[in-house]
Amino acid sequence: MPSTVTASHRRLQDELQARLGPDVAVVCTGVDGDPMSIRDEERSGVARAIPRRQREFAAGRAAARAAMRQLGWPACAVPARPDRSPAWPEGLVGSISHTADTCVAVVAAREHRLSIGIDLEPDQGLAEDLWRTIGTPLECRRLLEAPQDLRPRLATRLFTAKEAFYKWQFLLTGQWLDFQDVSVVWNSTGDGFSVRLTRLRSERPGAEPVGQLLLCEGLVVALCFTKA
């Protein structure tokens, strides 16, 4: 049985589709996937996971296959690599994210997008004891300069933007980054961002992503993508 799709999921899907354009397929569902729908090639990724995690995994893969079908591609397996990142079929790029009740998959042909990353988080405040883990010293100072009641939610937006960037760059470089390796620079309205590397790594992505942030259906959603 496919995951439940609510009116809230449909509104989020429509908003993301409008942001990303027709070359990107967007599928938004619940997280109550059917573990029996997990393909054999994918099963090792959650073989020892608890049932809740298996349902989330199944929902994400089902959403990814639905997105492939929207693009006119075969609905292929998306195994998890040893580092748990999705192994997309040749010729496709994509990203999957979920919260406790929402799953989103975005998929595009490589001829239209070099890479794409998405992250969803509840639009709630992030505990102050986590800020220094996520933010660089400069980012933490800027958080403390903001009105006190806004700081926790601004920290969540910072976290979400970095997570989307990490997924975007991993498709290009295959390397993991720490939170301190990058710094987010927001535009004047706070709905767009760029990312700067603060520490030199072995490889650079070789491209600059478009960074977008939106608040929709009680979620903070960050997107990073590069057109081909």
N, C-alpha and C positions, 0 to 999 in steps of 0.2 A: 504494500500500500504506500503511495507517495506521501510526502510530508504535507501537513495541513498548510493551506495558503489562505491568509486572512485579508480583509480589506486593507489593513495596515501594511502587510507585505506588498500588496499590489501598488499602494501609493508610493512606497519606498522604491519599488522596482521602476515605476514610471519616472520618478524624479532622477534616479541614476541613469536611466536610459536617455533622458533628455540631456543630461550632463555629458554623457560619453558619446552619443551619436549612434547612427545606424550601423556603423562598422563593428560595434562591440555588442555582444549578446549579454543581457543581464537577466538573471533568474533569482528571485527572492522567495523563500519558503520558510516554513517552520523548521524545527530541528528534530522532529520526531520521525526520522528516516527508518526504513525497514532494513535491518542488518542482513536479511536474506538477499537483498538487492546488491550487496557488495560483490564485485567481480572477484574471481579467483586470483587474478593478478594483484588485486588490491588488499586481499584479506590479511596478508602478513602485517600490514600497517597497523591493524587494530586487533590482532589475534588474541592478545592478552589484556585488552582494554576492558574496562567496566562497561556494562550495558549502555549507560547513558552516553559514553564516549562513542560506542559503536553506532548508536542512533545518529549522533551528530555527524560522524564520518559518513555514514550512509546518505544522510540528507545533503551533505556537501557534494558528494560524488554524483548523486542523482541530479542536483541542480546544475553541475558542470556538464553532464551529458545532455540535459535539456537545452542548455545554452549552445552546445555543439550542434544540436539538431536545428536550432534557430538559424545558425549560420550555414546550414546545408551540409554539414560534415557528419560522418558516421559517429554514433554515440559510443566513444571508445572508453576503455578503462583509464583511470588516472591513478596509477600506483603511488605509494608514498616512498620516497627515497629513504636511505638510512638516516638522513638528517630530518626526516618527516616532511620535507617540502614536497609538493605535488610534482610528479613527472608527467608533464603535458605531452600529448601526442606531437609528433613531428609536424611543424607548420602552424602550430597553435601556441598562443601564450594565454595565461589566465591567472586568476587569483581567487581564493575562497576565504571567507571569513564568517564567523558566527558569534552570536551572543547566546544568552540562555534560552531565547525563544525566536531568534531570527537567523537565517542562513542566507548568504548571498554568494553567488558565483558570477564572475565576469570573465568572458572568453572572447578572444579576437584572433583572426588570422594574422600570422607574423607579417604578412605583406601590408597590413594596415596599422599594426601596433608593434613596436619593437619590444615593449615590455609594459606590464600593468600590475599595479598592486592596490589592494583595497583592505581597509580595516574598519571594523564596527566596534563601538563600545557604548554602553549605556551612558546617557548624558547625565552623569552623576559626578560628584566631586571625588578627586583622588586624594587619599590620605597624605598629609604633609610629610610624614616620615619617608614617603617614596619619592618625593620630588628630586632629591639629590641623586637618586639612582637613575632617574630618567633624564633629568636636565643637566646641561653643562653649567658651570658656575655662572656664566652670563645669563643663561635662560632662567636659572633659579633667582637671580637678582631681579630680573624683569617680572617674574611672578610675584615677588614680594613688593614690587612697586605698584602692582595692580590693586584695585579696591579689595579689601579683605574678603568680602563675601563672594567675589568672582574667582579668587585664586584656585580653589580646588577644581572647579570645572575647566578653567584654562589649562590646568595641569593635565586633565584628561584629554583635551584637544591636542596638546603637545605630544602626549604618548601615542595617540591615534595617528597623528601625522608621521611620526617616526616609524611606527609599525608598517604603515602603507609604503613608506620609502624603502624600508628594509626588504619587503617583498619585491618591490619593483627592481631594486638593484641586484637582488640575488639571481633573478632570471638572466641578468646580463653578465654577472661576475662569478657566481657560484660561491661567494664568500659571505660569511656572517659578520655583522657589525655589532659593536656594543652601542648602548645608548649614548655614551660619551664620544663616540666617533663622529657624530653628526650634530649639526646645529640647524634649527628651523628658523627661517626668517619669514614673518607673516607680512602680507600686504596690508594696506591701510584699513581695509574693511574686515579683515580677519577671516575671509572665506577663500583665500588663496595663499599659497606658501611656496617658498623655494628651500632647498636644503644644501648646506655646505658641509663638506668633509672637514672635520677638525683635526683628524689624525691621518697621516699618510698610510694607506694600505697597499698591498701588493698590486692590486688592480683597481682602476677607476672605471665607473660605468661607461664612460665615453659618450655620454649624452646627458642632457638636462631634462628632467621630467616636468610635466605640468602638475602642480600640486593644488588640489581643491579640497575644501572642507565644507560639509553641509550638516545642518541640524535638521533631522527629519524623523518623525514618529518616535520621539523620545531617545533617539540615537545620535551619537557623533559618528559621522562617516568621513573618512579621509580617502582620497584617490590620488594615485601617482601614475602617470602614463606618458609614454613617448610615442608620437606618431612615426610611422616608417617613412 
